[in-house]
Amino acid sequence: MFGGKVYDRIFLGFEVLEVADDELRGWSPSEYCAAVIDVRYAARLAWIAQAVLKRPVRRVSVLMRGLKHDACKQPA
C-alpha cells in the first residue's frame, strides 16, 4: 500500500496503540515521522484499519513514542 521505501523511511517502528471510539491512536519513533503520517498518510491508514478491524475509523492520531494521547505532556 505504501511501498517499501515509504514504509522503511516513515512507518518503521510505527505502533498502533488502540482504536478508541472511531479514532486510531498510534506512536511513531520520531516527531517527524508522526507529522508525515498525520499529514500524508492518515486517510490511507484509517482505510486500512477499517478494512482489518471491520469498524469505522474516522480519525488518526499519531504522536512521537512515549507521549500521551489524552494529554499534552509527557508521561512520568
N, CA, C and O of each residue as an XYZ file, in Angstrom:
304
protein
N       0.818     -1.204      0.000
C       0.000      0.000      0.000
C       0.858      1.262      0.000
O       0.552      2.212     -0.720
N       1.915      1.286      0.788
C       2.768      2.474      0.880
C       4.057      2.327      0.080
O       4.669      3.323     -0.305
N       4.461      1.108     -0.165
C       5.722      0.863     -0.844
C       6.846      0.703      0.166
O       6.795      1.251      1.267
N       7.848     -0.047     -0.222
C       8.955     -0.363      0.670
C       9.745      0.847      1.138
O      10.103      0.935      2.312
N      10.021      1.773      0.242
C      10.817      2.948      0.621
C      10.085      3.819      1.634
O      10.678      4.264      2.617
N       8.792      4.063      1.395
C       7.999      4.874      2.332
C       7.881      4.151      3.662
O       8.029      4.762      4.720
N       7.613      2.853      3.613
C       7.489      2.097      4.863
C       8.779      2.185      5.673
O       8.742      2.486      6.866
N       9.908      1.927      5.038
C      11.187      1.942      5.750
C      11.547      3.333      6.279
O      12.184      3.456      7.325
N      11.144      4.361      5.565
C      11.506      5.732      5.960
C      10.530      6.315      6.978
O      10.943      7.059      7.867
N       9.243      5.990      6.864
C       8.223      6.647      7.688
C       7.570      5.705      8.704
O       7.346      6.105      9.847
N       7.264      4.481      8.317
C       6.465      3.600      9.167
C       7.267      2.596      9.984
O       6.696      1.920     10.839
N       8.559      2.476      9.753
C       9.350      1.532     10.525
C       9.323      1.951     11.996
O       9.764      3.051     12.332
N       8.823      1.107     12.853
C       8.695      1.422     14.273
C       7.341      1.993     14.653
O       7.095      2.239     15.833
N       6.454      2.211     13.688
C       5.103      2.698     13.971
C       4.350      1.639     14.756
O       4.474      0.446     14.476
N       3.573      2.070     15.734
C       2.840      1.139     16.583
C       1.425      1.653     16.809
O       1.235      2.795     17.227
N       0.434      0.814     16.535
C      -0.950      1.153     16.848
C      -1.168      0.842     18.319
O      -0.948     -0.286     18.760
N      -1.601      1.841     19.074
C      -1.854      1.637     20.496
C      -3.268      1.141     20.745
O      -3.486      0.187     21.492
N      -4.227      1.805     20.106
C      -5.619      1.432     20.322
C      -6.502      2.098     19.277
O      -6.087      3.021     18.576
N      -7.712      1.610     19.196
C      -8.759      2.289     18.457
C      -9.830      2.597     19.488
O     -10.514      1.697     19.974
N      -9.971      3.879     19.821
C     -10.942      4.328     20.812
C     -12.051      5.069     20.086
O     -11.800      6.033     19.364
N     -13.269      4.613     20.284
C     -14.417      5.124     19.531
C     -14.109      4.966     18.048
O     -14.030      3.839     17.560
N     -13.935      6.049     17.329
C     -13.620      5.952     15.901
C     -12.254      6.551     15.584
O     -11.997      6.961     14.452
N     -11.377      6.598     16.589
C     -10.035      7.174     16.431
C      -8.950      6.119     16.629
O      -8.906      5.434     17.651
N      -8.081      6.004     15.633
C      -6.914      5.137     15.749
C      -5.801      5.967     16.379
O      -5.476      7.047     15.886
N      -5.223      5.472     17.456
C      -4.131      6.165     18.141
C      -2.856      5.348     17.985
O      -2.844      4.139     18.213
N      -1.794      6.022     17.599
C      -0.543      5.321     17.383
C       0.665      6.116     17.820
O       0.596      7.321     18.063
N       1.777      5.405     17.913
C       3.063      6.014     18.214
C       3.980      5.846     17.030
O       3.906      4.856     16.302
N       4.832      6.810     16.846
C       5.845      6.778     15.802
C       7.198      7.017     16.460
O       7.260      7.659     17.509
N       8.282      6.517     15.873
C       9.584      6.655     16.518
C      10.111      8.089     16.566
O      11.017      8.375     17.349
N       9.571      8.995     15.755
C      10.060     10.377     15.782
C       8.919     11.346     15.534
O       7.883     10.978     14.982
N       9.121     12.578     15.944
C       8.127     13.618     15.719
C       7.934     13.868     14.221
O       6.819     14.115     13.761
N       9.027     13.801     13.475
C       8.952     13.996     12.025
C       8.069     12.927     11.380
O       7.177     13.250     10.595
N       8.314     11.659     11.706
C       7.512     10.575     11.121
C       6.054     10.702     11.531
O       5.166     10.461     10.713
N       5.785     11.072     12.774
C       4.409     11.254     13.234
C       3.716     12.345     12.420
O       2.560     12.187     12.026
N       4.411     13.441     12.171
C       3.835     14.543     11.397
C       3.567     14.128      9.954
O       2.521     14.463      9.397
N       4.497     13.407      9.350
C       4.313     12.961      7.967
C       3.128     12.003      7.873
O       2.334     12.090      6.937
N       3.005     11.100      8.826
C       1.876     10.170      8.829
C       0.571     10.950      8.972
O      -0.386     10.687      8.245
N       0.523     11.902      9.896
C      -0.687     12.702     10.091
C      -1.072     13.461      8.824
O      -2.247     13.494      8.457
N      -0.110     14.062      8.164
C      -0.404     14.928      7.017
C      -0.631     14.143      5.727
O      -1.558     14.441      4.974
N       0.208     13.145      5.473
C       0.179     12.483      4.156
C      -0.508     11.128      4.124
O      -1.048     10.741      3.088
N      -0.500     10.396      5.235
C      -0.935      9.003      5.180
C      -2.090      8.652      6.117
O      -2.494      7.490      6.163
N      -2.629      9.602      6.856
C      -3.678      9.301      7.832
C      -4.920      8.702      7.176
O      -5.497      7.753      7.707
N      -5.334      9.235      6.046
C      -6.545      8.727      5.389
C      -6.362      7.276      4.944
O      -7.266      6.458      5.115
N      -5.208      6.957      4.380
C      -4.960      5.576      3.947
C      -4.845      4.637      5.149
O      -5.314      3.499      5.112
N      -4.220      5.131      6.206
C      -4.083      4.337      7.428
C      -5.463      4.039      8.025
O      -5.716      2.923      8.476
N      -6.346      5.030      8.026
C      -7.710      4.828      8.527
C      -8.441      3.804      7.663
O      -9.152      2.943      8.181
N      -8.266      3.898      6.359
C      -8.915      2.955      5.437
C      -8.450      1.528      5.703
O      -9.260      0.603      5.744
N      -7.136      1.352      5.885
C      -6.584      0.022      6.174
C      -7.132     -0.504      7.494
O      -7.537     -1.664      7.579
N      -7.149      0.343      8.531
C      -7.653     -0.076      9.844
C      -9.121     -0.470      9.760
O      -9.531     -1.461     10.366
N      -9.912      0.289      9.020
C     -11.332     -0.057      8.848
C     -11.492     -1.411      8.185
O     -12.335     -2.211      8.592
N     -10.692     -1.669      7.172
C     -10.780     -2.938      6.459
C     -10.389     -4.118      7.352
O     -11.021     -5.173      7.310
N      -9.351     -3.931      8.152
C      -8.862     -5.010      9.014
C      -9.775     -5.218     10.219
O     -10.109     -6.352     10.563
N     -10.173     -4.124     10.855
C     -10.946     -4.214     12.093
C     -12.447     -4.330     11.881
O     -13.185     -4.653     12.811
N     -12.903     -4.066     10.659
C     -14.336     -4.124     10.341
C     -15.149     -3.185     11.234
O     -16.229     -3.536     11.707
N     -14.605     -1.980     11.454
C     -15.308     -0.950     12.221
C     -14.860      0.413     11.724
O     -13.767      0.523     11.168
N     -15.655      1.447     11.900
C     -15.287      2.759     11.368
C     -14.077      3.362     12.081
O     -13.969      3.305     13.306
N     -13.186      3.931     11.304
C     -12.047      4.698     11.819
C     -12.075      6.019     11.066
O     -11.725      6.081      9.887
N     -12.491      7.066     11.749
C     -12.671      8.355     11.097
C     -11.528      9.330     11.362
O     -11.415     10.364     10.703
N     -10.691      8.991     12.325
C      -9.601      9.901     12.687
C      -8.372      9.088     13.059
O      -8.473      8.008     13.641
N      -7.205      9.631     12.709
C      -5.931      9.006     13.068
C      -5.120     10.025     13.841
O      -4.954     11.162     13.399
N      -4.620      9.624     14.981
C      -3.785     10.486     15.811
C      -2.461      9.763     16.069
O      -2.433      8.696     16.683
N      -1.374     10.356     15.595
C      -0.054      9.744     15.752
C       0.850     10.718     16.494
O       0.994     11.875     16.096
N       1.448     10.247     17.559
C       2.382     11.047     18.345
C       3.729     10.352     18.401
O       3.848      9.165     18.096
N       4.748     11.116     18.798
C       6.065     10.532     18.998
C       5.991      9.554     20.168
O       5.300      9.803     21.156
N       6.702      8.456     20.045
C       6.684      7.400     21.062
C       6.895      7.987     22.461
O       7.807      8.780     22.693
N       6.032      7.575     23.372
C       6.140      7.984     24.760
C       5.196      9.098     25.169
O       4.966      9.298     26.362
N       4.643      9.832     24.206
C       3.705     10.897     24.546
C       2.318     10.319     24.765
O       1.955      9.299     24.179
N       1.545     10.988     25.622
C       0.183     10.535     25.894
C      -0.785     11.147     24.898
O      -0.654     12.314     24.528
N      -1.740     10.370     24.474
C      -2.743     10.859     23.532
C      -3.818     11.687     24.191
O      -4.439     12.516     23.527
N      -4.060     11.494     25.468
C      -5.142     12.203     26.123
C      -4.667     13.439     26.893
O      -5.463     14.072     27.587
N      -3.400     13.786     26.783
C      -2.866     14.960     27.476
C      -1.767     15.585     26.636
O      -1.291     14.976     25.678
N      -1.368     16.782     26.984
C      -0.341     17.489     26.212
C       1.038     17.369     26.822
O       1.967     18.031     26.358
N       1.203     16.557     27.835
C       2.517     16.429     28.446
C       3.003     14.996     28.412
O       2.214     14.063     28.262
N       4.292     14.830     28.550
C       4.881     13.501     28.505
C       4.576     12.742     29.786
O       4.413     13.347     30.846
N       4.498     11.423     29.692
C       4.309     10.626     30.901
C       5.542     10.675     31.792
O       6.657     10.897     31.319
N       5.332     10.467     33.064
C       6.442     10.500     34.026
C       7.345      9.314     33.864
O       8.329      9.184     34.593
